[in-house]
Amino acid sequence: MVARVNCLDNVKNSQTNNNVITIYTDPTKTNDKKFLTEIFPKLVKAFDSEKFEFFFIDEYYAATKRMCAFDQWKNDYEKQLELFVCEVSGSELIDCINNIGWTDIDAIICAASKFKNYRYTSINNYNSFNVTTTPIVTIGKRMISQIFHDNVMSFICAYFGTKHPANCISHKAVRGRLIKPWPKNVRLRATYPRNKERPKIVNIFSNFSKYEDKEFFSESFPRIASNFGREVQFDYYFMDNLNESSKRMCALDQWKSAYDKQSCYFKCEAKNVSESDCIDIVGQSDIDNVICAATMINDYTNTSLKYYSKLKTNRTPVITIGKNLLEDMNFFAAKMFICLSFDFKFNKYTCASKNDTIAKFANQAPAAGISSIFTGN
């Protein structure tokens, strides 16, 4: 018998329902990958008549796609496990889903209608657990965060042992701990593993309908990306046409860290080829782009305009790193700006001698429109 796994039914009651085994997970993390591919299949086999419910709390767009796939595969454990195994292998999530099979139109409707309710419920519930780790298994108002096979079995047996005596006979019932919310004065922040540096984020604000912006992305950006490669993360904020900028952002989201594809796309659109044709030329999953546009079209644009308004500039393109701002960009200025902002934490072939560069760049700073890296403004 196959376990009934549903990620949307009874969402609001999941925290207090003693008949549901709820799993909060971030499938991008090592511990979660092991749980989903090794421990979860054993749980389904041991408690095959019980209801499992998933809440994914990784990046919102990925969580939406996974949620909409699970919405179609409610009672198909084999497909659910196949997805987890495929993701762990390093394949792209959308490729895994397409290979396993789903109905495109149902996925679009799911993403457009259920995304925000599901996402907010996932995050709000997880934030009430007073933990910062995943995976988490909850039943009613109790939970466990020490996730290994025997521990999870003992926890579930405390509630369903009488229905599955053969599987629970060797496991002492453990009721877990009562879910206690964070104190009201505690504000949760993003955390980074101690052995991992914070990402080097470069924000680029642009109105792609302007000649100067197209020139920057077609000529300077490919050279910048080639110099810094995966050592920095480029985040984009576009303020041109709502529909076009949303399609562009959705495409760039699929090509995250694939800066060769991003550069190819920018060069294409700079030649006044439509964004849709450029996306097709570079290559992208149509269903992926439609789901993104359905869920994120307003968020992308509103976020871009909100952040840009705080820069107190009317020019584009501009680059920001932390509180530093660069205007009137060219390749040399942008490259040195990135080197200086991150204190030359790149190899010597990317960033030359620090003292020589500062002396040379400081003389050009006013002309380049650098408002804070030297002045502190």
Secondary structure, DSSP 4 states (H G I P E B T S, - for coil): ---EE-SSTTGGGTTT-TTEEEEEE-TTSHHHHHIIIIIHHHHHHHTTTSEEEEEE-S-HHHHHHHHHHHHH-TT-HHHHHHHHHHHHTT--HHHHHHHH---HHHHHHHHHHHHHHHHHHHHHHHHTTS---S-EEEETTEEE----HHHHHHHHHHHHTTT-HHHHTTS-----EE--PPPTT--------TTSPPP-EEEEEE-TTSHHHHHIIIIIHHHHHHHHGGGSEEEEEE-S-HHHHHHHHHHHHHTTT-HHHHHHHHHHHHTT--HHHHHHHH---HHHHHHHHHHHHHHHHHHHHHHHHTT----SSEEEETTEEE-S--HHHHHHHHHHHTTT-S-TTTS--HHHHHHHHHHHHHHHTB-STTT--
